[in-house]
Amino acid sequence: MNVFETVESEVRSYCRSWPVVFDRATGSWLYAEDGRAYLDFFAGAGALNYGHNNPVLKQALIDYIQRDGVTHALDMQTVAKRDFLETFTEVVTQPRALDYKIMFPGPAGANAVEAALKLARKITGRESVINFTNAFHGMTLGALSVTGNSMKRGGAGIPLVHATPMPYDNYLDGKVEDFLWFERLLEDSGSGLNEPAAVIVETVQGEGGINVARDEWLRGLADLCKQHEILLIVDDVQMGCGRTGPFFSFESAGITPDIVCLSKSIGGYGLPLALTLLRPELDIWAPGEHNGTFRGINPAFVASTEALRTYWTDDKLEKSTLAKGEQVGRVMSSLVDALPGTPMLAKGRGLARGLSFETGELASKVCRAAFDRGLLMETSGPEGEVAKVMPPLTVTDDELAQGLDLLAESVHAVCA
Ligand SMILES: *Cc1c(COP(=O)(O)O)cnc(C)c1O
């Protein structure tokens, strides 16, 4: 028995899949204390898009800490926050013709979601929110109420209310027109559906099993929201910051959400930072009406600003993410073809990819075989049936090829 087993709560989870003690990390690699190297194709569930301890961001942080730059400042005005706000506007929103006010809701993705839901209810005076099958939005009560997974919902201990799930893209047989059900309910005054304040959606469901919504589905959803004066919230906590290629995952659909949630990689270095972006006319908060002690950790602003300047002032990262993603997709498709006796499905967009198996047991065996070979991957989906591949976006070509070889070996070892 080690101290993690004797002292740390049973609630711990990822450490059970990778039962070693990690000590150092650089780029796409994590090193256990015995020195063994692991190629990290999980990337902090999308919090490490720029890799572990990225040297450019690290230097900016070291310089900031060395000169006694402010670390904690509630939501006071600091130079680091000003640099972040100016850079985010210059590099991210203005070039995309997006006009958003930036709210700092607290450090985690769940905080960004809670703030979005609260604001949508405050604006519309309505209680109900539409979410989608297999959605994941976080573990606090409001975020959990719009999350699908029954095990996670079960942890709430009180009723999770005011949310109505609708079928996500391709949830049905792919033949039934996707919005038929939702549209019918909205238009029929006898349907029993309470008028929703908002719809909350992920463009690609990361935790839900790498389910990709088509651009035309997202456009249909945005139109429906507009027609019925429902606010559209895109939860880009995992798929934002370039995971699918462009900075925001909804860019290829050409939609403009009313509210956008960002966290995970927005802190750049794996530091906690979250943003709730809102159309300016929705900014009806009273001062302090949503508050918190950790709403803007200044070192996270410093790392975030540096990441935006380094990776988002041209389209190099976006293009390489798309190309690398296609490479992962090709390897996955060739595995599907090579093992006709094991039904598999290759899924994903950009560098959010998944190989879906018939059972969670098979997917977890594949991830276990990958771990034994020095590759970190996790499962996702309602039954954990999808082996998820999410390397840092900064993964080198050699590392990507190496990881994909290990993936192929693992799949063959388990399924052949
Ligand atoms: C991870 C995640 C969250 C929750 O973020 P936390 O920082 O874990 O609270 C919310 N939405 C999506 C889509 C996520 O992937």
The ligand as a Gaussian input file, in Angstrom:
#p B3LYP/6-31G(d) Opt

LIG

0 1
 C      -13.384000      19.261000     -18.890000
 C      -14.651000      19.834000     -19.372000
 C      -15.467000      20.643000     -18.551000
 C      -15.181000      20.846000     -17.090000
 O      -13.975000      21.451000     -16.845000
 P      -13.338000      21.314000     -15.380000
 O      -12.126000      22.174000     -15.434000
 O      -13.010000      19.856000     -15.199000
 O      -14.349000      21.776000     -14.423000
 C      -16.596000      21.214000     -19.104000
 N      -16.919000      21.007000     -20.389000
 C      -16.167000      20.249000     -21.208000
 C      -16.579000      20.065000     -22.622000
 C      -15.030000      19.616000     -20.713000
 O      -14.307000      18.816000     -21.510000

